[in-house]
């Protein structure tokens, strides 16, 4: 910025000096015209004529005392209408008077040369490039910081997955022993489901930072599995209603573990919005090329002022929580599955509908 401001000040100084020099040149040109007009044929006029010929940069217009144009120089009258150019010259510079015989006079109007005009705008262009450089540098720095933070989070996620692996495997072994030794205890099957859940969480953490593989899966089965798990671990005041048949088959290229995570996150968000009591309805709609999953709740709804923010990382209206559930769901659906997730409908005090749209191929 110091370089830019310094350039601006110095260039303005040069422009002022060059402008004064150009006026002197025009005055000299005017004097040459006066000499030619007032001299007789016996005088040597080579020098005045050479002064006139050497003016190849400053646009000038010579007029009589009634402002009728006598001649023009250094601009194309066919491209620039002389009267318009004359008006511009009158606004920019004071004319130079050529005194003639018998109390007559001519006027020379002029405007800044192309070189002077370019020099006047050069520092602003330079400052613009400096600002552009600063903006690009800032964005690059921020991107670099973000990349470093992402690497830290990826490392922590993989380390978490590694640390969870050992106790999860141990729990799975102990549950298998309990099931074999005490088959009459029904709680062991629920414990087994929880351990299976821990294994899925571990798998999800281990995959963070790597591109997930997609396979043609029946999303009806994945959604049903997620809902069944949530039903047994949610208050009995929360009712789940499905508007699809478990016999249906809707095959979509998905990563089952990550897609199941999305359904759980959106459903948990709906449970929080209902404050532990209400109804969640899940619909599956199909077209020839797309499948839409609508997850509706009877909660408090989303105000219009925050509707665009709910998928932003860190945004939450709850006292507890990191505000990562919906932002994670958005990243999984849009970045990994090339689909869309958005608020299809919401009304304060009545509930909301989140739609997930996926491509069939």
Buried (B, 14 or more C-beta within 10 A) or exposed (E): EEEBEEBBEEBEEBBEEBBEEBBEBBBBBBBBBBBBBEEEEEEEBEEBEEBBEEBEEBBBBBBBEEEEBEEBBBBEEEEEEBEEBBEEBBEEBEBBEBEBEEEEEBBBBBBBBEEBEEBBEBBEEBBEEBEEEEEEEEEEEEEEEEEEEEEEEBEEBBEBBEEBBEEBBEBBEEBEEBBEEEEEEEEBEEBBBBBBBBBBBBBBBBBBEEEBEBEEBBBBBBBBEBBEBBEEEBEEEBBBEBEBEEEEEBBBBBBBBBBBBBBBBBBBBBBBBBEEEBBBBBBBBEEEEBBBBBBBBBBBBBEEEEBEBBBEEEBBBEEEEEBBBBBBBBBBBBEBBEBBBBBBBBEEEEBBBBBBBBEBE
